[in-house]
Amino acid sequence: MRDVLAHPLGPLPWSIANGDGSLWKTKKATLARELEKSVSPAEVIAEPSATVIDGMSLVQKMKGNDKMFSQLAEAILSTALHDGAQSKRIDVVFDVYRETSIKDAERCNRGAITAIQFRSIAPGHNIQQWRKLLCSSSNKASLIKFMVEEWKEPKSREKLKEKLLYVTCEEVCYKLTKDYWEEVAELKSTQEEADTRMLLHALHAAEAGYKAVVITAEDTDVLVLCLAFNKDIPYPVYQKCGTQTCTRFIDIDKLARSMGGSVCDALVGLHVFSGCDTVSAFAGRGKMGALKQIKSDKTYQEAFSQLGRSWEVSTELFQKLQEITCHMYVPSTNTTKVNELRHQLFCARRGEIESSQLPPCEDCLFMHVLRANYQAAIWRRCLQCQPYVPSPKGCGWTTDDDGKLAIEWMQGSLAPDAVLQLLSCKCGRSCKLPDCTCLANSLKCTDMCKLRTCSNQPADVEEEVVDLEDSDADNSDEA
């Protein structure tokens, strides 16, 4: 049975994947709320200050239906100026939308497939079905370009008065004043995520002499990044959260001091490993247990601090993370191998346990660690304008038949060969998706299936016959 449980036993690892192939999710905000408890909100922010805003969050909050695109651009600019009313400088930082991105699966989940595609955006066009428009990455990219061009116009720049506005569009950053606009060479960046690029802008503002930087983003990822890189930014950083009627400012410097530098550095690894937008969470396992451990356990701190330092995962690091995974499921265990723990849990429950309740097998956990390391490596380079980022292919992702990026859940087989041979379908007339379990699992039909002459038969059926007396399946009674 140990050999059987060393495989995921399904087309997907159910402990980290949903049935539709999407990532298992956890509530990221739980981590932010727990971290924030350590300090009271800031009451005074030094001046002059700069405000850095997640541009797409401004867009998402808008009610765009029945507005013209010119009115929308004006409304979003007004909102940005309102959010940064107390600051001399305002930075609006947008995501970059690329054809190949590790966020592809996440964007598909938000409805990109059914989105309405806009070929062109003009000032006088009325917006219809605003939410569907935002489901498409190409639409959002076009909208950002349109808005930035609108903001560069004199009638929009007049609204800035004495403020400076920095705004990004793809890799370029523009500086706008009431009198002129220009490109900012030192803020040209190949970073894809606004979450990381906002830290780059925060550093730029601090180095320009602004005595405080306020980052406006209700996002756990941003809080984790602020804590990890607070030490590299020469002036205090605050994260603005809440609503228009109830706003609070998290004092990042005070929070980082209360937690300690080692814990803050480890948070990047912990957060991606336990689940973020691009890396799956573990079914039934939140972030609080791991957070408690890194506050007191040097092993946790060291392992999560190493995650993302290199683009490659060492054997030593993987073993540490495998041991941590075992403790996530059974805190008191002395077992350091997930395959062994899977067997122990299965036996303890006498087989009465769902696959999602077991830790992922070693093969699937390694692929998970590769993805977590890749995302952590991107985040750890957030203060670099043009960081080197290798292809995600081979780092926990692969490409599908259409050339689109897809999650590579496993490298080995989903079950031992002998077990695969025992799978059979009950198709009556023909073997077709989605009803045929053999096709659904990318398997050939065998002579144990109901149909003996379907189109899914192997070329030589005789070669597929398994001698059950020599099969690993005999060991199943040992459990």
C-alpha positions as CSV (number, residue, x, y, z in Angstrom):
1,M,0.0,0.0,0.0
2,R,2.9,2.3,0.6
3,D,3.7,2.2,-3.2
4,V,0.1,3.0,-4.1
5,L,-0.1,6.0,-1.7
6,A,3.2,7.3,-3.1
7,H,1.1,8.4,-6.1
8,P,-1.7,11.0,-6.3
9,L,-4.3,8.3,-7.2
10,G,-6.2,10.7,-9.5
11,P,-5.7,13.0,-12.5
12,L,-5.1,15.8,-10.0
13,P,-3.7,16.0,-6.4
14,W,-6.9,16.6,-4.5
15,S,-5.1,18.1,-1.5
16,I,-4.0,21.1,-3.6
17,A,-6.4,21.1,-6.6
18,N,-10.1,21.4,-7.3
19,G,-12.0,19.1,-9.5
20,D,-12.0,21.6,-12.4
21,G,-8.2,21.8,-12.3
22,S,-8.1,25.2,-10.6
23,L,-6.0,26.0,-7.5
24,W,-7.2,25.2,-4.1
25,K,-7.7,28.5,-2.3
26,T,-7.4,29.8,1.2
27,K,-8.5,33.1,2.8
28,K,-5.4,35.2,2.4
29,A,-6.9,38.1,4.4
30,T,-6.8,35.9,7.5
31,L,-3.0,36.3,7.5
32,A,-3.2,40.0,7.1
33,R,-5.7,40.4,10.0
34,E,-3.5,38.3,12.3
35,L,-0.4,40.3,11.4
36,E,-2.1,43.6,11.9
37,K,-3.2,42.8,15.4
38,S,0.4,43.4,16.6
39,V,0.2,47.2,16.3
40,S,-2.3,50.0,16.5
41,P,-3.0,52.1,13.4
42,A,-0.8,55.0,12.7
43,E,-2.3,58.4,13.6
44,V,0.3,60.8,12.2
45,I,2.1,60.5,8.8
46,A,5.1,62.7,8.1
47,E,5.1,65.3,5.3
48,P,5.9,65.6,2.5
49,S,4.5,62.2,1.7
50,A,3.9,60.1,-1.4
51,T,0.9,57.8,-2.1
52,V,1.3,54.7,-4.2
53,I,-1.9,53.3,-5.5
54,D,-2.8,49.9,-7.1
55,G,-4.3,51.2,-10.4
56,M,-6.4,48.2,-11.2
57,S,-8.1,48.4,-7.7
58,L,-9.3,51.9,-8.7
59,V,-10.7,50.5,-12.0
60,Q,-12.4,47.5,-10.2
61,K,-14.2,49.8,-7.8
62,M,-15.8,51.9,-10.6
63,K,-19.4,51.5,-11.8
64,G,-18.7,51.8,-15.5
65,N,-22.0,51.0,-17.1
66,D,-23.6,53.8,-19.1
67,K,-20.5,56.0,-18.8
68,M,-18.4,57.1,-21.8
69,F,-14.8,56.0,-21.7
70,S,-13.7,59.6,-21.3
71,Q,-15.9,60.0,-18.2
72,L,-14.5,56.8,-16.8
73,A,-10.9,58.0,-17.2
74,E,-11.9,61.3,-15.6
75,A,-13.6,59.6,-12.7
76,I,-10.6,57.3,-12.0
77,L,-8.2,60.2,-12.0
78,S,-10.4,62.1,-9.6
79,T,-10.5,59.0,-7.3
80,A,-6.7,58.8,-7.4
81,L,-6.3,62.4,-6.5
82,H,-8.8,62.0,-3.7
83,D,-6.9,58.9,-2.3
84,G,-3.7,60.9,-2.4
85,A,-5.1,64.2,-1.3
86,Q,-2.6,64.6,1.6
87,S,0.4,63.7,-0.5
88,K,2.5,65.9,-2.8
89,R,3.2,62.9,-5.1
90,I,0.8,60.2,-6.3
91,D,1.9,57.0,-8.1
92,V,-0.7,54.9,-9.9
93,V,0.8,51.5,-10.8
94,F,-1.0,49.1,-13.1
95,D,-0.4,45.4,-13.8
96,V,1.1,44.4,-17.1
97,Y,-1.0,41.9,-19.0
98,R,1.0,39.4,-21.0
99,E,0.0,36.5,-23.3
100,T,2.0,34.1,-21.3
101,S,1.6,34.5,-17.5
102,I,1.5,32.3,-14.5
103,K,-1.7,34.2,-13.7
104,D,-3.4,32.8,-16.8
105,A,-5.4,30.1,-14.9
106,E,-6.5,32.6,-12.3
107,R,-7.7,35.1,-15.0
108,C,-9.6,32.3,-16.7
109,N,-11.4,31.5,-13.4
110,R,-12.5,35.2,-13.3
111,G,-14.3,34.7,-16.7
112,A,-11.8,35.7,-19.4
113,I,-13.2,33.0,-21.7
114,T,-16.7,34.7,-21.8
115,A,-15.4,38.2,-21.8
116,I,-16.5,40.8,-24.4
117,Q,-13.5,41.8,-26.6
118,F,-13.2,45.5,-27.4
119,R,-11.3,46.1,-30.6
120,S,-10.9,49.9,-29.9
121,I,-11.7,52.2,-27.1
122,A,-12.7,55.8,-27.9
123,P,-13.6,58.7,-25.6
124,G,-17.2,59.0,-26.8
125,H,-18.0,55.3,-26.7
126,N,-20.6,54.2,-24.1
127,I,-19.6,51.4,-21.8
128,Q,-21.9,48.4,-21.8
129,Q,-21.5,45.2,-19.6
130,W,-18.7,46.8,-17.6
131,R,-17.9,43.6,-15.6
132,K,-17.6,41.4,-18.7
133,L,-15.2,44.0,-20.2
134,L,-13.0,43.6,-17.2
135,C,-12.9,39.8,-17.5
136,S,-10.5,40.2,-20.5
137,S,-6.8,40.9,-20.0
138,S,-6.5,42.5,-23.5
139,N,-9.4,44.8,-22.6
140,K,-7.8,45.9,-19.4
141,A,-4.5,46.5,-21.2
142,S,-6.3,48.6,-23.8
143,L,-8.2,50.5,-21.1
144,I,-5.0,51.4,-19.3
145,K,-3.4,52.7,-22.4
146,F,-6.5,54.8,-23.1
147,M,-6.7,56.3,-19.6
148,V,-3.0,57.2,-19.5
149,E,-3.3,59.0,-22.9
150,E,-6.4,60.8,-21.5
151,W,-4.5,61.9,-18.4
152,K,-1.6,63.2,-20.4
153,E,-4.0,65.7,-22.0
154,P,-3.8,69.4,-20.7
155,K,-7.4,69.3,-19.5
156,S,-6.7,66.4,-17.2
157,R,-3.3,67.6,-16.1
158,E,-4.9,70.9,-14.9
159,K,-6.5,68.9,-12.1
160,L,-3.2,68.0,-10.7
161,K,-2.5,71.6,-9.5
162,E,0.7,71.4,-7.5
163,K,0.9,67.6,-7.3
164,L,3.1,65.2,-9.2
165,L,1.5,62.1,-10.8
166,Y,3.5,59.1,-11.8
167,V,1.5,56.5,-13.8
168,T,2.6,53.2,-15.4
169,C,1.5,51.8,-18.8
170,E,3.1,48.5,-19.7
171,E,6.9,48.8,-19.0
172,V,6.9,52.6,-19.2
173,C,6.3,55.1,-16.4
174,Y,5.2,58.7,-17.0
175,K,5.6,61.7,-14.8
176,L,2.7,64.2,-15.2
177,T,2.5,67.8,-13.9
178,K,0.0,70.5,-14.7
179,D,2.6,71.9,-17.2
180,Y,4.1,68.9,-18.9
181,W,4.6,65.1,-19.0
182,E,7.7,63.0,-19.5
183,E,8.9,59.4,-19.4
184,V,10.8,58.4,-16.2
185,A,13.7,56.3,-17.3
186,E,14.6,55.0,-13.8
187,L,11.1,53.6,-13.3
188,K,10.9,51.7,-16.6
189,S,10.3,48.2,-15.5
190,T,9.7,44.7,-16.8
191,Q,7.8,43.7,-13.7
192,E,4.4,42.2,-14.4
193,E,2.6,42.6,-11.1
194,A,1.5,45.9,-9.6
195,D,2.0,44.4,-6.2
196,T,5.8,44.2,-6.6
197,R,6.1,47.3,-8.8
198,M,4.5,49.5,-6.1
199,L,7.4,48.6,-3.8
200,L,9.8,49.8,-6.5
201,H,7.9,53.1,-6.7
202,A,7.9,53.4,-2.9
203,L,11.7,53.1,-2.9
204,H,12.0,55.7,-5.7
205,A,9.8,58.1,-3.7
206,A,11.7,57.6,-0.5
207,E,15.0,58.1,-2.3
208,A,13.6,61.3,-3.8
209,G,13.2,62.7,-0.3
210,Y,9.6,62.1,0.6
211,K,9.4,61.5,4.4
212,A,6.7,58.9,4.2
213,V,5.2,56.6,1.6
214,V,1.6,55.4,1.8
215,I,0.7,52.3,-0.2
216,T,-3.0,52.1,-1.0
217,A,-3.8,48.5,-1.6
218,E,-6.2,46.2,0.4
219,D,-4.1,43.2,-0.3
220,T,-2.3,40.6,1.8
221,D,0.4,40.1,-0.8
222,V,1.3,43.8,-0.6
223,L,1.4,43.7,3.2
224,V,3.8,40.7,3.1
225,L,6.0,42.5,0.6
226,C,6.0,45.7,2.6
227,L,7.1,43.8,5.7
228,A,9.9,41.9,3.9
229,F,11.4,45.0,2.2
230,N,10.7,47.7,4.8
231,K,14.3,47.6,5.8
232,D,15.4,48.6,2.3
233,I,13.2,51.7,2.1
234,P,14.8,54.7,3.9
235,Y,11.6,56.4,5.1
236,P,8.5,55.0,6.9
237,V,6.0,53.0,4.8
238,Y,2.3,52.7,5.6
239,Q,-0.4,50.6,4.1
240,K,-3.7,52.3,3.7
241,C,-6.7,49.9,4.2
242,G,-10.4,50.0,4.9
243,T,-13.2,52.0,3.3
244,Q,-13.9,55.6,2.5
245,T,-15.7,56.0,5.8
246,C,-13.3,53.9,7.9
247,T,-9.7,54.2,6.9
248,R,-6.7,52.9,8.8
249,F,-3.0,53.1,8.2
250,I,-0.8,50.1,9.1
251,D,2.6,51.3,10.4
252,I,4.8,48.9,8.5
253,D,8.0,49.9,10.3
254,K,6.4,49.4,13.8
255,L,4.9,46.1,12.7
256,A,8.2,44.9,11.3
257,R,10.0,45.7,14.5
258,S,7.5,43.9,16.6
259,M,7.8,40.7,14.5
260,G,11.6,40.8,13.9
261,G,13.6,40.8,10.7
262,S,13.9,37.0,10.4
263,V,10.1,36.5,10.6
264,C,9.4,39.3,8.1
265,D,11.9,37.8,5.6
266,A,10.3,34.3,6.0
267,L,6.8,35.7,5.4
268,V,7.4,35.8,1.6
269,G,8.1,32.1,1.5
270,L,5.4,31.1,4.0
271,H,2.7,33.1,2.1
272,V,3.4,31.6,-1.3
273,F,3.9,28.1,0.0
274,S,0.6,28.2,1.9
275,G,-1.4,29.7,-1.0
276,C,-1.5,32.8,-3.1
277,D,-3.1,33.8,-6.4
278,T,-0.7,31.7,-8.4
279,V,0.2,28.9,-6.0
280,S,-2.4,26.5,-4.5
281,A,-3.2,26.2,-0.8
282,F,-3.5,22.9,1.0
283,A,-7.0,21.7,1.5
284,G,-8.1,22.2,5.1
285,R,-4.8,23.9,6.0
286,G,-4.8,27.6,6.5
287,K,-1.9,30.0,7.2
288,M,-2.2,30.4,10.9
289,G,-0.4,27.2,12.0
290,A,2.6,28.0,9.8
291,L,2.6,31.6,11.0
292,K,2.7,30.4,14.6
293,Q,5.6,28.1,13.9
294,I,7.8,30.7,12.1
295,K,7.5,33.0,15.1
296,S,9.2,30.5,17.3
297,D,10.9,27.9,15.2
298,K,14.2,28.7,13.5
299,T,13.8,25.7,11.1
300,Y,10.6,27.3,9.7
301,Q,12.3,30.7,9.5
302,E,15.3,29.4,7.6
303,A,13.3,27.2,5.2
304,F,10.9,29.9,4.2
305,S,13.6,32.5,4.0
306,Q,15.5,30.4,1.5
307,L,12.4,30.0,-0.7
308,G,12.9,32.2,-3.8
309,R,16.5,33.1,-3.1
310,S,17.5,31.0,-6.2
311,W,15.5,30.0,-9.2
312,E,16.3,26.4,-8.4
313,V,15.2,24.3,-5.4
314,S,17.9,22.4,-3.7
315,T,17.4,18.9,-2.3
316,E,18.1,20.3,1.2
317,L,15.4,23.0,0.9
318,F,12.9,20.5,-0.5
319,Q,13.5,18.1,2.4
320,K,13.0,20.9,4.9
321,L,9.7,21.9,3.3
322,Q,8.6,18.3,3.1
323,E,9.2,18.0,6.8
324,I,7.2,21.2,7.4
325,T,4.4,19.8,5.3
326,C,4.2,16.7,7.5
327,H,3.9,18.9,10.6
328,M,1.2,21.0,8.9
329,Y,-0.9,17.8,8.9
330,V,0.2,16.2,12.1
331,P,2.1,18.6,14.4
332,S,3.3,15.9,16.7
333,T,4.7,13.6,14.0
334,N,8.3,12.5,13.8
335,T,7.8,11.5,10.1
336,T,9.7,13.7,7.7
337,K,8.4,12.1,4.4
338,V,5.0,12.9,3.0
339,N,4.6,9.5,1.3
340,E,5.2,7.8,4.7
341,L,2.7,10.1,6.4
342,R,0.1,9.5,3.7
343,H,0.4,5.7,4.5
344,Q,0.3,6.3,8.3
345,L,-2.9,8.5,8.0
346,F,-4.5,6.0,5.7
347,C,-3.9,3.1,8.1
348,A,-4.9,5.1,11.1
349,R,-8.3,5.8,9.5
350,R,-8.5,2.2,8.1
351,G,-8.9,3.6,4.6
352,E,-11.8,5.8,5.6
353,I,-10.2,9.1,4.5
354,E,-10.7,11.4,1.5
355,S,-7.7,12.0,-0.8
356,S,-8.0,15.8,0.0
357,Q,-7.4,15.0,3.7
358,L,-4.0,13.5,3.0
359,P,-0.9,15.6,2.2
360,P,0.1,15.6,-1.5
361,C,2.5,12.8,-2.4
362,E,6.2,13.7,-2.8
363,D,6.0,14.0,-6.6
364,C,3.1,16.5,-6.4
365,L,4.6,18.3,-3.4
366,F,7.8,18.9,-5.3
367,M,5.9,20.5,-8.2
368,H,4.1,22.7,-5.7
369,V,7.4,23.7,-4.1
370,L,8.8,24.6,-7.6
371,R,5.8,26.9,-8.2
372,A,6.1,28.5,-4.7
373,N,9.8,29.0,-5.2
374,Y,9.2,30.7,-8.7
375,Q,6.6,33.1,-7.3
376,A,8.7,33.8,-4.2
377,A,11.7,34.5,-6.5
378,I,9.7,37.1,-8.4
379,W,8.6,38.8,-5.2
380,R,12.1,38.8,-3.8
381,R,13.3,40.8,-6.8
382,C,10.6,43.5,-6.5
383,L,13.1,46.3,-6.0
384,Q,14.9,45.6,-9.3
385,C,13.6,47.5,-12.3
386,Q,14.4,44.7,-14.8
387,P,14.9,41.5,-12.8
388,Y,15.9,38.3,-14.6
389,V,12.9,36.0,-14.7
390,P,13.2,32.6,-16.5
391,S,10.4,30.9,-18.2
392,P,7.9,29.3,-15.8
393,K,8.0,26.1,-18.0
394,G,9.8,23.5,-16.0
395,C,9.2,25.4,-12.7
396,G,5.9,23.8,-11.9
397,W,4.2,24.8,-15.1
398,T,4.1,23.4,-18.6
399,T,2.3,24.2,-21.9
400,D,-0.9,22.6,-23.1
401,D,-1.8,21.5,-26.7
402,D,-2.7,25.1,-27.6
403,G,0.6,26.4,-26.3
404,K,-1.0,28.0,-23.3
405,L,0.7,27.9,-19.9
406,A,-0.8,25.2,-17.6
407,I,0.0,23.8,-14.2
408,E,2.2,20.8,-14.1
409,W,0.7,18.9,-11.2
410,M,2.9,15.9,-11.3
411,Q,5.8,14.4,-13.2
412,G,5.2,10.7,-12.4
413,S,2.1,8.5,-13.0
414,L,-1.1,9.1,-11.2
415,A,-1.0,5.5,-9.8
416,P,1.2,2.4,-10.0
417,D,1.0,0.7,-13.4
418,A,-0.6,-2.3,-11.9
419,V,-3.4,-0.2,-10.3
420,L,-3.9,1.7,-13.6
421,Q,-4.6,-1.6,-15.3
422,L,-7.4,-2.3,-12.9
423,L,-9.3,0.8,-13.8
424,S,-12.3,0.1,-16.0
425,C,-15.2,2.0,-17.5
426,K,-18.8,1.0,-17.7
427,C,-19.6,2.6,-21.1
428,G,-22.6,1.0,-22.8
429,R,-22.4,1.9,-26.5
430,S,-19.2,3.9,-27.0
431,C,-16.4,5.4,-25.0
432,K,-16.6,9.2,-25.1
433,L,-15.9,12.1,-22.9
434,P,-17.0,13.1,-20.4
435,D,-18.7,9.9,-19.4
436,C,-15.8,7.4,-20.0
437,T,-13.6,7.2,-16.9
438,C,-10.7,5.8,-18.9
439,L,-10.7,8.7,-21.3
440,A,-11.2,11.2,-18.4
441,N,-8.0,9.8,-16.8
442,S,-6.1,9.8,-20.1
443,L,-6.0,6.0,-20.1
444,K,-6.6,3.3,-22.7
445,C,-9.6,0.9,-22.2
446,T,-8.7,-2.6,-21.2
447,D,-10.4,-6.0,-21.4
448,M,-11.8,-5.3,-17.9
449,C,-14.0,-2.5,-19.4
450,K,-17.6,-3.3,-20.3
451,L,-17.0,-2.7,-24.0
452,R,-14.3,-4.8,-25.7
453,T,-14.3,-3.1,-29.1
454,C,-14.4,0.6,-28.5
455,S,-12.2,3.2,-30.3
456,N,-10.1,3.7,-27.1
457,Q,-8.5,0.2,-27.2
458,P,-4.7,0.0,-27.2
459,A,-3.0,-1.3,-30.4
460,D,-2.3,-4.6,-28.8
461,V,-4.7,-5.5,-26.1
462,E,-2.7,-8.5,-25.1
463,E,0.2,-6.3,-23.9
464,E,-2.1,-4.5,-21.5
465,V,-3.1,-7.6,-19.6
466,V,-1.7,-7.6,-16.0
467,D,-0.8,-10.7,-14.1
468,L,-2.5,-9.9,-10.8
469,E,-0.4,-12.4,-8.9
470,D,2.7,-10.2,-9.6
471,S,0.8,-6.9,-9.1
472,D,1.6,-4.4,-6.4
473,A,-2.2,-4.4,-5.8
474,D,-1.7,-7.6,-3.8
475,N,-0.1,-5.5,-1.1
476,S,-3.3,-3.5,-0.5
477,D,-4.4,-6.0,2.2
478,E,-1.3,-5.2,4.3
479,A,-2.6,-1.7,5.2
